[in-house]
Amino acid sequence: MTSNNSRPTGTTQLFGVSPYLDTRVFALRFTSTARGARLARRLVAVRLDEWGVPYGTGAHETVVLVAAELATNAVRHGHVPGRDFRLSLRVSDGLARIEVSDTRAERVPPRPGKLPGPGPELADGGRGLLLVEALADRWGWCPRLGAPGKTVWAECALA
């Protein structure tokens, strides 16, 4: 299977260079499935490489892992049947910001710094936000503007 990454495949995809402060933006809706989360991870990796954050660098691996964890959490904890999740990646001034929005408002993550420590309750999962907290420079969540749900975001320095 081949793909053409040089142009959008739908009306919800944005990418390229913004005329404002050399900001690069990529945003797309994905199905709220494991396949959608894998595709989100892969497209973040491709886009970062195209924007000059090459595969194999620490910054690339960190941003891709954080994006993968946030997308997986949107599928696992934010899934509403028939609703997608939205991922956006913004790179500007040596900083990558990942935002993942889902439509489930009643299940929200704890605030940064309030995550439970490792223990028996994390035996089968629950480590995603611990990884995000350890790898990202900042992270948090907020209610989704203009729609039900929430947006979980993280920022990672690229230097």
N, C-alpha and C positions, 0 to 999 in steps of 0.2 A: 504494500500500500504506500502510495506517495502522498505528500501533502504540499500545498503551496502556502508557505508562511508569509508570503510577501503581501497578501491582501486579506481583508477580513472575510470570514466565511458566513457571517450573520450580522444582524443589526446591533447585537449587544456586545460585539467585540471592538475594543479600541486598542490601538497600539501605535508605536512610532514615537517621534520626538514632538513634544509639545513646544509651541513657540514661546512658552513662558519659562524662563530660567533653565532652559535645557533639561526639562523634566521629561522622563520617558514613562509612558503609562501603558499598561496592558490590563484589560478587564474582560471577563467572560463569565457567563452562566454555565453551570455544569449540572448534570443529573445528580441527584442526591443518592448515589450508589457508590460502591467500592470502585467501580470502573471510572466514574466521574472524578473521584479523588485521585486516582492514579493518573488520569489524563491532566488534571490540574497541576500535579507535581511535575509531570513531563513538560508541559508547556511553559511553566515557570523556569525550568532548567534551560530550555531552548532559548527563551526570550533573554534571560540573563547573559547567556553566551553571545547572542547576537548584539547585545548592548555593551560588550566589552568586559564582562565579568566571566572569565573562561572556566570551563569545566576543570575540575581538579583543584581549584583554589579553595582556600578556607572560606572565603566570603561566599562563593558560589554554593558550596556544600551546606553552609549554615542557613542561607536564605531558602534553599530548596527544602531542607529538612523542616524548617519552621513552617513553610507553606504547606508541606505534606501533612504535618501534624494538625494544623488549623483546618485543612480541608477534610481530613479524616474525622476530626471532632464534629464538623458540620454534618457529615453523613451519619455518624454514630449517635450523636446527642441532639442534633438540630433537625433531624429528618421529619418532614411532614409529607404524607403521601401526596404525590402529584406536584410537589414544589421543588424547585431547584435551589442550589446555593450559588452564590456569586463570589468570585475571587477577583481581587484587583491587586496589581503589583505596580508600585510607583517608585522610580529610582531618580533621585535628585541630590546633588551636592554630596555625594559619597554616602548616601543613606538609602536603604531599601525599606519601603513600608508595604506590608502585606495586610490586606483586609479580607476577611471572609464573612459573608453575611448569610444567615439562614432565616427561616420564617418561624422558628419555634421560640416564642418569647418566655415561656414559663420555665425553661431549663437554661439557666445562666451559669457561667463559670464563677468560681470564687474570685475575689479581687486579687490583683498581684500581691505577692507576699503572704497570702492567706491559704496557700495550697497545703494539703496534708502532706506530712513527711512519708517516706517509704515505710511500708508496713504490710501486714497480711491482706489488708483490703485492696492493695494494689497488685496482688498476685496475678490476676488475669487482665490487667489493663489499668488505665488511669494515670499513665506516666506521660501522656502527650503534653499536657500543660507544664509538667515539671521540666521537660526538655525545652519547651518554649521559654520558660522562665530562665533556665540556665544559659540558653544560647542567644536570646534576643537582648538587645540593650534596654528596650522598654516594651511592655505589652499591656493590653487592657481590653476592655469591652465596653460597649455602650448600646443603648436601644437603637434599633434601626430607624432612620429618619424617614417619615412618610409611609411606613409600611410596618406590619407586625414583624417581630423577630428581634434579632440582635446582630451586632457586628463585632467580631473579635479581631483585634489588630496586633501587629508586632512590628517593631522597627529594629533593623540590624545595620550596623556600620559596615561599609564595604572596604574600609582601609585595613 
